[in-house]
């Protein structure tokens, strides 16, 4: 997990978002190899295991027991970059599940910060991508610039991506996955769809209506 990622993550327990406290045991370049992330609100502790931030050990075990995602070809990587509108390297891009096979090539092509969420199979330690295992997206609200969902993604996990996206941030998925609530679909073909997070509608403060007093002249 790249050191800079720690500032973008939050506790997955249901309480107000709070920055996690990073404890590093072993560092290799910019990668935290072993350590932990602690929540100052509820005291939850999430270990960093072999370079991956683990928010749920069951998801780590399930993901690593699956066959590894094949490396994506050039055409697939270019498709992901184009649909997610990755025209500059700024911001975090989340690749979930099987689509994580495009992570290393996407970073090499666009020099963008890539995070792999629940990648199947063993993931090499180091490199220029970060790895997370979690049942929901553990990003602070509005910090993701884009995300890509894979075939068979858990519906609850897919829905959790939307609050983590910034307004206008793009999200893509295969045709078998429903477009999450809060996302406006932009386009669709035989392979999948792409959409953007809708901007939050402004909320108005209720105004108390009361009958005004009449002033009578003497």
Buried (B, 14 or more C-beta within 10 A) or exposed (E): BBBEBBEBBBBBEEEEEEBBEBBEEEEEEEBBBBBBBBBEBEEBEBBBBBBBBBBBEEBBEEBBEEEBBEEBEEEBBBBBBEBBBBEEEEBBBBBBBBBBBBBBBBBEBBEBBBBBBBBBBEBEBEBBBBBBBBBBBBBBEBBBBBBBBBEEBBEEBBBBBBBBBBEEBBBBBBEEBBBBEBBEEBEEEEEBBBBBBBEEEEEEEEEEEEEEEEEEEE
